[in-house]
Amino acid sequence: MSIFQRIKNLVAKPEPPKKEKSMLSLVPGDICEVSLVTYEVVGRVQNRQRNAVVLTLQDGNTINYLHIEEREKLTYSLYLPIDGRLDSPDEVPTTMELDGTNYYLEEQYSGLVVTNGRTPFKQGGDQYVWQYQSDNSRLFRVEWQDGRFMLYEGEWILPGDVKVIRGN
């Protein structure tokens, strides 16, 4: 090694440390743990206007959806897809009854989403969302995009029950 190379190495700035992955920055191929279950992230839907992400998680043959939103603090909710049908986004009710549980509309919003990997909606675009909650804190979520509805039932997840195992 020449003297110039040695001097160059002495005055060169060290590489900045790699930023740790957060749950909001996970992409397909990353591994995370939710409530002591290890999942591979296989899809991602991001709504930048709301600083929210829905991760498609796979554990074997099981597919779950983790909704992460950052406002004053990070909130997590884990959803399972359910079978159901609605006719029109203009006719989504403010109260839903499912298996004897009444769900009440908490929030309704729309926004432009970007998709990556395996997600219920293959392309990004305008997405409409209705979020419901029951008296016993169960969650219900309706998504509409490109003429198609997706329905989910879920629950809140404590922040301590969610962690990144391996990020690419």
N, C-alpha and C positions, 0 to 999 in steps of 0.2 A: 504494500500500500504506500503510495507516495505521500510526501509531507503535505501537499496541497489537499489531498483527500482527507487526511487526518485533521487538518485545520478546519476543513469544511464540516466534518462530522462533529467537531467540538462546538462550532457556532450555530449549527442547524437547530431549529426548534424541534423539540420532541413532538411526536404525533399526539394529538389530543386523545384522551381516553374515550373509548366508545361509550356512547350514551346508552344507559340501560333501557331495555324495552319496558313500556308500560302496557297495561291492558288495552288502552286506547290505540296503541300503535301496532298491535299484533296483526300479522298478515297470514295468508294461507301457508301452511308448513310449520308454523310455530306451535309450541306445546304449552298448555296452561292447565291449571288445576282449579276446579270449582267444587266447593263442598266435598273435598277429599276424593273427587273423581278426576282422573287425568284425561284430557281431551286433546285432540289435534284440531287446530283451526283449519277448516277447509274452505271457508268463504268469509267475505266481509262486505257489509253494506254501510257506507258512511254518509251521514248527513252533516256537512260542514257548518251549515247555518245554525244547528243546534249543538254542535260539538258532541255528537252522538254516533255510536257505532253499534251495529248488530253483527255479532260473530256467529257463523255457523260452526258448531262444534260437533265432532264425531268421536264416539267411543265405541269401537267395534261397529255394530250395525245401528246403534242408537244415534239419532241426530237431535241436538238441542240447539237453542238459539239464546245467546247471552246478549242482552241489551245493556249497554254501558253509556251513561250520559254524565257529562261534567257540567255542573252549574256551580253552586256554592261549594259543593262537594261531589265526589264521584258516587253515583248510584248504580247498582247492579240488579238486574232481574233476569231469571232463567226461565225460558219458555219451551214448551213442547207444542208441536203443531197438532191441531185437532181437525177433524172432518167437520165441515159445515158449509153453508152456502148463504150468500146474500145476493140480492138481485141487482142493486144499484148503489153506487156511493152516495147518491142523494137521499137514500132511504135508510141509512144506518141509524138505528134507534139510540136514544140516550140511556136506556136501561135494557140490559140483556139478561135472560134467564137461561142457565145452562146446568143441567143435572141438579136441579133444586137450589142452585146458588144464584142470587141476584147480583149482577154487576152494574155499577153506576159509572157513567162517563166522567172521567177525571180531566181528560185533555184531548183535544183534537188539533192536529196540525198537518201541514204539508210542506214539502221541500224537495229540492233537487238532491238525489242520492247518486253515489258512485259505487259500483259493484266490482268485486274482485273474487275470483274463485267460484265455488259452487254455492249459489244462493237461490232462494225461491224465485227471484226475478233476475233473469240473465243479463239484462241491460240496465244501465242507470237511467235516470229520468225523474219526472215528477212522481212523488209517492205521497199518498194520503194515509194518515195513521190516526186511529182512535184508540185511546188507552183507557181501560176501565179498571175499577177496583171494587171488591166486594166488602161487606162489613167485617169479614174475617181475614182481611188483607190478602186474599187471593187476587191474582191479576188476570186480565183478559185483554188481548191486543188484536186489532183488526188492521190489516194493511191492504191497500188497493193501489195497483199500478198496472198500466197497460191493459185495462179491462179484466184484471184477475184479482181475486181476493185471496188472502191468506189469513187464517184464524189461529190464535195461539192462546194457551192457558199457562199461567206461570205463578212464580212467587218471587218475593224480594230475596236478595242474597246479601249477607253481611260482607262489608269490605275485607274483613279478615279471612273470609272463606274463599277468596279469589287471589291467585298469584300466577305469575309467569314462571314456567319451568325452563323453557328454552326458546329463545328468539333467534331468528336467522340474522 
